[in-house]
Amino acid sequence: GSNQIAVIATATKYATGVATAYNAFPNTAGSTRIVSPVLYSQFSPSNTLGWTSAINVQNLGSVADTVTMQFTLDARSGQTGTYTWSKPVAANGAVTFYLPDANPNGPPLVQGEIRPNIPAGVYGVAVVTSTSQKILAVVTNTKYANSFATAFSGVNE
């Protein structure tokens, strides 16, 4: 027979009681364009303690690349617009786009990073692209105030 394995990854933040899990990717996965059908930037009806998202992107290539997230707001969230965020990623390396960091008070920029000012209290769809290397993405949506979280694989396009 074949040497197949099944893998489930988990991530836990014990201090808040939040945990997520997702399946591993098949060895045929990866694309230069990945879609996340929903991302949140501190979204709730009162804009406080709301849902927030991160996209964790893995470079599958043996060459460094640049990955770009294009976040398009859903008009039903009360605002419209598209925000572009680019980061360098090392060969076989990973980067995270954490939406609360996309503001003037976010952490220091990484060399080569271009970060937008995404408003709080919105949601939308994201497309992540790489310049040349295949990538994978895992999306996490978390509401720490209620200890809720989801995780899912980005969709290859």
Phi, psi and omega in degrees: 000184180267162179261076182260146176229159174245136183228135171233126179263144177231152175224132184228137171244094188299326183299330181249355180072027181256133178219149176225162176212151176206157179283153174291165181268147174290159183292352177266359183286165177119144182200167173267001180215121183230140182247139169247118185290342177207133173225149180237143173242087179051050186267128167199162180304329180261001182061022177234139177050042185267189178290141175220155188231158171220146171243121177260121186244129179252128174276117180275353186272165179266012180232139175299154184210179171241132175248143183231130175255127175249114185253115181252120183290144173276127183303334180292347177277359175101353178219163175231164177140165177232134183239133182246132183226122181241144178218144171285149177224133181290161172303132182057019182260180181221153174223159178235133171257102180256110191305322177299341178282348184275069178202167183300337181264010180292177180296165180304146178292144171280146179304128181091357181276138173239112188244132179275178174250086182280128181289155174280156174085022182231167172216164180181200181245148180235144172239127179249130179233155172243159181291317184211337186265150175290143180229162170235157178216141171239131181254133173240134175241124187227141171235091186298327183300331181245006181058041176254145175202151173226157173216142178204160179282141171295156185262121175297138179241000000 
